[in-house]
Amino acid sequence: MSEYYKRANILQAMSHPVRLQILEILSRGSTCVCDLIVQTRQRQAYISQHLMLLRKAGVIKSTRMGTRMLYELAQPEITRNMLRCVLQDHQSNIPN
């Protein structure tokens, strides 16, 4: 049963419009918070809160590159497939 809780936590982490947008951006490759701020038009603190939640759920991971923290999908293929299902009516550029 614990595996179902883990999966439900992942789905819950993805269930916010800004987090879906962040995941769509990350589906194209790793990026830093500064790029996410520009692309989402949201404040840095707001983006950081969403990134923390996604990271805790295991949906994304982070890597330090000098002074920047880069974020990327933890399981790119699985997340991309889920995004394709969720965003099927939306004109997105989710890579294969």
N, C-alpha and C positions, 0 to 999 in steps of 0.2 A: 504494500500500500504506500510506502514511503516514496516510491518512484512516481506514483501518481501525484503526490503532493509537490514533488520537485517539478514535474511538468506543468502542474497548475500554477506554480509560482512563476515559471517562465512566461506562460500565457498572460498572467496578471501583469507582469512587468512590461509586456508589450502592449498592453491595453490602454494606451494614452496617445492622443494624436501627435504630440511633440516627440514622444519616444518612437512612434512609428516613423516619423520623419527622420529622426536621427538614425534609425536602423536602415532606412532606405539610402541615406547618404553613405553610411558605413558599408553598405552592400557593394559599393563601387570601389572601396579600398579604405585603408586606414587614413585617419585624419586627426587633426588636433582640435582642441576646444575652440581656438580662435576661428577656424574655418566653419565649425558648427554654428557659432554665434552669427556669422555672416549669412550662412545659408538658411538658418531657421528664423533669423531676425528676433532672437530672444536674448535676454540678459545672460551674462556669464554664470552668475550664481544659479539661475534657473536651469541652464543646460547642465551644469555640474551636478545638481541634485538628481536630474534624470539619468545622467551617466552613472552615478553612484548606485542607483537602484538597479539599472541594467547590469552593472558589473556584479553586484551582490547576487543577482539571480543567475549569473553565469552566462548571460546572453552575449556580453562583450568582454574584452580583456584590454589591458592597457600596457604600454611599453614606454619607458622613458628614453627619449632621444635628446641628449643635451639638456637644455632647460625646458623642453616641451614634453608633454605627455601625449602619446599617440594612442588612439582608440581604434579597435578593429573588432569584427565579429568573432566570437569564440568558436562557433561552428558555422562557417559561412554558407555551406550548401544547404543545411537544414533551415537556417534563418532566411536565406533567399527564397527557398521554396514556400515557406510560410508567408513571406511578404507578397509573393506572387499571388497566392490565394486571397489574402486580405485586400490587396490593392488592385485586384483584377479589373475593376472599372476605372481605375486611375491611370493616367498616362505616366507611368514610371519607367525609369531606365535601369531596372534591376538586371545585372549581368547574369548569364547562364553559368 
